[in-house]
Amino acid sequence: MSSTASSIISKPHRLRLALVMTFAVYPVITSLLYALGPFTENWPLWQRTMLLAPIMVAAIIFVVTPLVMLCFRRFVMVHHPR
């Protein structure tokens, strides 16, 4: 490994990552709300949230974040010298 390659640290730019994740997560949340709405319309809010939260967390961790990093890595990642 060359000294140049080992002297650069890549870290996500937090504001850029937040912006991209917001645009990526919004359609997922909206789609889930539309899909679950007819089945849960008479449920109390806390029960709908209890159903939606684990689905949303799994979608963000296993689908949205990897896709964001794959498609927007050059925009999100910032290289800092050591």
DSSP file with accessible surface (Angstrom, degrees, kcal/mol):
  #  RESIDUE AA STRUCTURE BP1 BP2  ACC     N-H-->O    O-->H-N    N-H-->O    O-->H-N    TCO  KAPPA ALPHA  PHI   PSI    X-CA   Y-CA   Z-CA
    1    1 A M              0   0  202      0, 0.0     2,-0.1     0, 0.0     0, 0.0   0.000 360.0 360.0 360.0 135.0    0.0    0.0    0.0
    2    2 A S     >  -     0   0   70      1,-0.1     4,-1.7     4,-0.0     5,-0.1  -0.362 360.0-119.2 -79.7 159.8    1.4    3.4   -0.9
    3    3 A S  H  > S+     0   0   93      1,-0.2     4,-0.7     2,-0.2    -1,-0.1   0.823 112.6  57.4 -68.6 -27.7    1.8    6.1    1.6
    4    4 A T  H >4 S+     0   0   95      1,-0.2     3,-0.7     2,-0.2    -1,-0.2   0.940 106.9  46.9 -67.7 -44.7   -0.6    8.4   -0.3
    5    5 A A  H >4 S+     0   0   59      1,-0.2     3,-0.8     2,-0.2    -1,-0.2   0.856 112.9  49.3 -66.4 -34.8   -3.4    5.9   -0.2
    6    6 A S  H 3< S+     0   0   48     -4,-1.7    -1,-0.2     1,-0.2    -2,-0.2   0.607 102.5  62.7 -81.9  -8.4   -2.9    5.3    3.5
    7    7 A S  T << S+     0   0   48     -3,-0.7    75,-2.6    -4,-0.7     2,-0.5   0.290  87.8  83.5 -99.7  11.6   -2.9    9.0    4.4
    8    8 A I  E <   -A   81   0A  79     -3,-0.8     2,-0.5    73,-0.2    71,-0.0  -0.961  59.2-162.8-117.9 130.8   -6.4    9.7    3.2
    9    9 A I  E     -A   80   0A  67     71,-3.2    71,-3.3    -2,-0.5     2,-0.5  -0.942   7.6-150.9-111.8 129.6   -9.5    9.1    5.4
   10   10 A S  E     +A   79   0A  58     -2,-0.5    69,-0.2    69,-0.2    67,-0.1  -0.893  23.2 166.8-101.7 125.8  -12.9    9.0    3.9
   11   11 A K  E     -A   78   0A 119     67,-2.5    67,-2.9    -2,-0.5     2,-0.2  -0.981  39.7-103.1-133.6 147.7  -15.8   10.0    6.1
   12   12 A P  E     -A   77   0A  64      0, 0.0     2,-0.7     0, 0.0    65,-0.2  -0.479  30.8-122.7 -70.6 138.2  -19.4   10.8    5.2
   13   13 A H     >  -     0   0   72     63,-3.2     4,-2.8    -2,-0.2     5,-0.3  -0.746  24.2-146.9 -77.3 114.2  -20.3   14.5    5.0
   14   14 A R  H  > S+     0   0  222     -2,-0.7     4,-2.5     1,-0.2     5,-0.2   0.872  91.6  47.6 -59.5 -42.8  -23.1   14.6    7.6
   15   15 A L  H  > S+     0   0  130      2,-0.2     4,-2.3     1,-0.2    -1,-0.2   0.934 114.7  46.3 -67.2 -42.9  -25.2   17.3    6.0
   16   16 A R  H  > S+     0   0   98      2,-0.2     4,-2.5     1,-0.2     5,-0.2   0.915 113.4  49.3 -64.5 -42.3  -25.0   15.7    2.5
   17   17 A L  H  X S+     0   0   44     -4,-2.8     4,-2.8    59,-0.2     5,-0.2   0.924 110.8  50.2 -63.1 -42.4  -25.8   12.3    3.9
   18   18 A A  H  X S+     0   0   50     -4,-2.5     4,-2.2    -5,-0.3    -2,-0.2   0.910 111.2  49.5 -62.2 -41.0  -28.8   13.7    5.8
   19   19 A L  H  X S+     0   0   89     -4,-2.3     4,-2.0     2,-0.2    -2,-0.2   0.953 114.4  43.1 -64.0 -49.2  -30.1   15.4    2.6
   20   20 A V  H  X S+     0   0   14     -4,-2.5     4,-1.8     1,-0.2    -2,-0.2   0.918 114.0  51.2 -65.1 -42.3  -29.8   12.3    0.5
   21   21 A M  H  X S+     0   0   34     -4,-2.8     4,-3.0    -5,-0.2     5,-0.3   0.882 107.0  54.6 -64.3 -37.0  -31.2   10.0    3.2
   22   22 A T  H  X S+     0   0   91     -4,-2.2     4,-2.1    -5,-0.2    -1,-0.2   0.946 111.0  44.4 -60.9 -47.1  -34.2   12.4    3.6
   23   23 A F  H  < S+     0   0  147     -4,-2.0    -1,-0.2     1,-0.2    -2,-0.2   0.806 117.5  46.3 -68.7 -26.9  -35.0   12.2   -0.1
   24   24 A A  H  X S+     0   0   27     -4,-1.8     4,-0.6    -5,-0.2    -2,-0.2   0.861 115.3  43.9 -81.8 -36.6  -34.5    8.4   -0.1
   25   25 A V  H  X S+     0   0   21     -4,-3.0     4,-2.6    -5,-0.2     3,-0.3   0.848  99.0  71.7 -80.4 -32.8  -36.5    7.6    3.1
   26   26 A Y  H  X S+     0   0  159     -4,-2.1     4,-2.6    -5,-0.3     5,-0.2   0.909  99.3  44.6 -53.6 -50.8  -39.5    9.9    2.3
   27   27 A P  H  > S+     0   0   64      0, 0.0     4,-2.4     0, 0.0    -1,-0.2   0.861 112.4  53.7 -66.1 -28.7  -40.9    7.7   -0.5
   28   28 A V  H  X S+     0   0   40     -4,-0.6     4,-2.4    -3,-0.3    -2,-0.2   0.949 111.6  44.2 -67.9 -46.2  -40.4    4.6    1.5
   29   29 A I  H  X S+     0   0   58     -4,-2.6     4,-2.5     2,-0.2     5,-0.2   0.939 114.8  49.1 -62.4 -46.3  -42.4    6.0    4.5
   30   30 A T  H  X S+     0   0   37     -4,-2.6     4,-2.4    -5,-0.3     5,-0.2   0.924 111.6  48.9 -61.8 -43.5  -45.1    7.3    2.2
   31   31 A S  H  X S+     0   0   75     -4,-2.4     4,-2.6    -5,-0.2    -1,-0.2   0.913 111.6  49.3 -62.8 -43.2  -45.5    4.0    0.4
   32   32 A L  H  X S+     0   0   34     -4,-2.4     4,-2.8     2,-0.2     5,-0.3   0.900 109.9  51.3 -64.0 -41.0  -45.6    2.1    3.7
   33   33 A L  H  X S+     0   0  100     -4,-2.5     4,-1.7     1,-0.2    -2,-0.2   0.920 112.9  45.3 -62.6 -42.0  -48.3    4.5    5.1
   34   34 A Y  H  < S+     0   0  184     -4,-2.4    -2,-0.2    -5,-0.2    -1,-0.2   0.900 115.6  47.4 -66.3 -40.5  -50.4    4.0    1.9
   35   35 A A  H  < S+     0   0   57     -4,-2.6     4,-0.3    -5,-0.2    -2,-0.2   0.897 120.5  35.9 -68.9 -40.8  -49.9    0.2    1.9
   36   36 A L  H >X S+     0   0   38     -4,-2.8     4,-1.6    -5,-0.2     3,-0.6   0.673  96.9  87.0 -87.2 -17.5  -50.7   -0.2    5.6
   37   37 A G  H >X S+     0   0   27     -4,-1.7     4,-0.9    -5,-0.3     3,-0.5   0.896  86.4  48.5 -51.9 -51.6  -53.4    2.5    5.8
   38   38 A P  H 34 S+     0   0   85      0, 0.0    -1,-0.2     0, 0.0     3,-0.2   0.834 115.5  45.6 -63.0 -29.5  -56.4    0.4    4.8
   39   39 A F  H <4 S+     0   0  158     -3,-0.6    -2,-0.2    -4,-0.3     3,-0.1   0.716 123.4  32.6 -83.3 -22.9  -55.5   -2.4    7.2
   40   40 A T  H X< S+     0   0    8     -4,-1.6     3,-1.7    -3,-0.5    -1,-0.2   0.213  77.5 115.2-120.7  15.9  -54.8   -0.1   10.2
   41   41 A E  T 3< S+     0   0  131     -4,-0.9    -1,-0.1     1,-0.3    -2,-0.1   0.802  84.1  43.2 -63.5 -27.4  -57.2    2.8    9.8
   42   42 A N  T 3  S+     0   0  147     -4,-0.1    -1,-0.3    -3,-0.1    -2,-0.1   0.394  93.5 104.8 -96.8   2.5  -59.1    2.0   13.0
   43   43 A W  S <  S-     0   0  103     -3,-1.7    -3,-0.1     1,-0.1     5,-0.0  -0.538  80.5-102.8 -79.6 149.9  -56.0    1.3   15.1
   44   44 A P    >>  -     0   0   60      0, 0.0     4,-1.9     0, 0.0     3,-0.7  -0.335  36.3-108.8 -63.8 155.6  -54.8    3.7   17.7
   45   45 A L  H 3> S+     0   0  118      1,-0.2     4,-2.7     2,-0.2     5,-0.2   0.881 116.7  57.1 -56.6 -41.0  -51.7    5.7   16.6
   46   46 A W  H 3> S+     0   0  150      1,-0.2     4,-2.0     2,-0.2    -1,-0.2   0.861 107.0  49.4 -64.7 -31.2  -49.3    3.9   18.9
   47   47 A Q  H <> S+     0   0   69     -3,-0.7     4,-1.7     2,-0.2    -1,-0.2   0.903 110.7  48.9 -74.2 -38.5  -50.3    0.5   17.4
   48   48 A R  H  X S+     0   0   95     -4,-1.9     4,-2.6     1,-0.2    -2,-0.2   0.923 113.0  48.5 -63.4 -41.5  -49.8    1.8   13.8
   49   49 A T  H  X S+     0   0   76     -4,-2.7     4,-2.9     1,-0.2    -2,-0.2   0.895 107.5  55.1 -65.6 -38.8  -46.4    3.2   14.9
   50   50 A M  H  < S+     0   0  120     -4,-2.0    -1,-0.2    -5,-0.2    -2,-0.2   0.852 113.3  42.5 -63.3 -34.3  -45.4   -0.1   16.5
   51   51 A L  H  X S+     0   0   62     -4,-1.7     4,-0.9     2,-0.1    -2,-0.2   0.907 118.2  44.2 -76.2 -42.7  -46.1   -1.9   13.3
   52   52 A L  H  X S+     0   0   31     -4,-2.6     4,-2.8    -5,-0.2     5,-0.2   0.878 101.7  66.1 -72.8 -38.7  -44.5    0.7   11.0
   53   53 A A  H  X S+     0   0   45     -4,-2.9     4,-2.9     1,-0.2     5,-0.2   0.911 102.3  43.4 -57.8 -51.3  -41.3    1.4   13.0
   54   54 A P  H  > S+     0   0   82      0, 0.0     4,-2.3     0, 0.0    -1,-0.2   0.898 115.5  49.9 -65.4 -34.5  -39.6   -2.1   12.7
   55   55 A I  H  X S+     0   0   67     -4,-0.9     4,-2.3     2,-0.2    -2,-0.2   0.936 113.7  46.1 -65.0 -43.4  -40.4   -2.3    9.0
   56   56 A M  H  X S+     0   0   18     -4,-2.8     4,-2.6     2,-0.2     5,-0.2   0.918 112.0  49.9 -66.5 -43.7  -39.0    1.2    8.4
   57   57 A V  H  X S+     0   0   82     -4,-2.9     4,-2.7    -5,-0.2     5,-0.2   0.937 112.4  47.5 -62.0 -45.6  -35.9    0.6   10.5
   58   58 A A  H  X S+     0   0   43     -4,-2.3     4,-2.7    -5,-0.2     5,-0.4   0.918 112.0  50.6 -62.4 -41.5  -35.2   -2.7    8.6
   59   59 A A  H  X>S+     0   0   21     -4,-2.3     5,-2.8    -5,-0.2     4,-1.8   0.913 112.6  46.2 -63.3 -41.5  -35.8   -0.9    5.2
   60   60 A I  I  <>S+     0   0   48     -4,-2.6     5,-2.6     3,-0.2    -2,-0.2   0.939 118.4  41.0 -66.8 -45.4  -33.4    1.9    6.1
   61   61 A I  I  <5S+     0   0   96     -4,-2.7    -2,-0.2    -5,-0.2    -3,-0.2   0.920 127.2  28.6 -71.0 -44.9  -30.7   -0.4    7.4
   62   62 A F  I  <5S+     0   0  157     -4,-2.7    -3,-0.2    -5,-0.2    -1,-0.2   0.647 135.9  13.9 -97.1 -16.1  -30.8   -3.1    4.8
   63   63 A V  I  X5S+     0   0   81     -4,-1.8     4,-2.0    -5,-0.4    -3,-0.2   0.703 121.8  43.1-122.5 -58.6  -32.1   -1.4    1.6
   64   64 A V  I  ><S+     0   0   10     -5,-2.8     4,-2.8     2,-0.2     5,-0.2   0.947 113.9  46.6 -66.2 -51.6  -32.0    2.4    1.7
   65   65 A T  H  ><S+     0   0   50     -5,-2.6     4,-2.7    -6,-0.3     5,-0.2   0.933 113.5  47.6 -61.8 -46.9  -28.6    3.1    3.2
   66   66 A P  H  > S+     0   0   64      0, 0.0     4,-2.1     0, 0.0    -1,-0.2   0.916 114.4  47.8 -60.8 -38.7  -26.7    0.6    1.0
   67   67 A L  H  X S+     0   0   92     -4,-2.0     4,-2.8     2,-0.2     5,-0.3   0.906 111.5  50.0 -66.6 -40.8  -28.4    1.9   -2.1
   68   68 A V  H  X S+     0   0    5     -4,-2.8     4,-3.0     1,-0.2    -1,-0.2   0.941 112.8  46.5 -61.4 -45.6  -27.7    5.5   -1.1
   69   69 A M  H  X S+     0   0   34     -4,-2.7     4,-0.6    -5,-0.2    -1,-0.2   0.865 114.6  48.1 -67.9 -32.4  -24.0    4.7   -0.5
   70   70 A L  H  < S+     0   0  134     -4,-2.1     3,-0.2    -5,-0.2    -2,-0.2   0.939 122.2  32.4 -70.9 -45.0  -23.8    2.8   -3.8
   71   71 A C  H  < S+     0   0   87     -4,-2.8    -2,-0.2     1,-0.2    -3,-0.2   0.781 131.2  29.6 -85.0 -30.4  -25.4    5.5   -5.9
   72   72 A F  H >X S+     0   0  102     -4,-3.0     4,-2.6    -5,-0.3     3,-0.6   0.113  76.4 120.4-120.8  20.7  -24.3    8.7   -4.1
   73   73 A R  H 3X S+     0   0  128     -4,-0.6     4,-2.8     1,-0.2    -1,-0.1   0.904  77.3  51.5 -54.2 -44.6  -20.9    7.7   -2.6
   74   74 A R  H 34 S+     0   0  237      1,-0.2    -1,-0.2     2,-0.2    -2,-0.1   0.835 115.0  42.7 -65.7 -31.8  -19.0   10.4   -4.5
   75   75 A F  H <4 S+     0   0   91     -3,-0.6    -1,-0.2     1,-0.1    -2,-0.2   0.867 120.8  39.9 -78.8 -37.9  -21.4   13.1   -3.3
   76   76 A V  H  < S+     0   0    0     -4,-2.6   -63,-3.2    -8,-0.2   -59,-0.2   0.873  99.9  77.8 -82.8 -40.2  -21.6   11.9    0.3
   77   77 A M  E  <  -A   12   0A  29     -4,-2.8     2,-0.4    -5,-0.3   -67,-0.1  -0.518  58.9-164.8 -80.7 139.6  -18.1   10.9    1.1
   78   78 A V  E     -A   11   0A  34    -67,-2.9   -67,-2.5    -2,-0.2     2,-0.5  -0.977  13.7-138.3-121.7 133.9  -15.4   13.5    1.9
   79   79 A H  E     -A   10   0A 122     -2,-0.4   -69,-0.2   -69,-0.2   -71,-0.0  -0.822  20.1-173.4 -97.5 125.6  -11.7   12.7    1.8
   80   80 A H  E     -A    9   0A  88    -71,-3.3   -71,-3.2    -2,-0.5     2,-0.1  -0.966  23.8-123.7-116.0 134.1   -9.6   14.2    4.6
   81   81 A P  E      A    8   0A 110      0, 0.0   -73,-0.2     0, 0.0   -74,-0.0  -0.442 360.0 360.0 -70.5 150.1   -5.8   14.0    4.8
   82   82 A R              0   0  206    -75,-2.6   -75,-0.1    -2,-0.1   -74,-0.0  -0.298 360.0 360.0 -72.2 360.0   -4.5   12.4    8.0
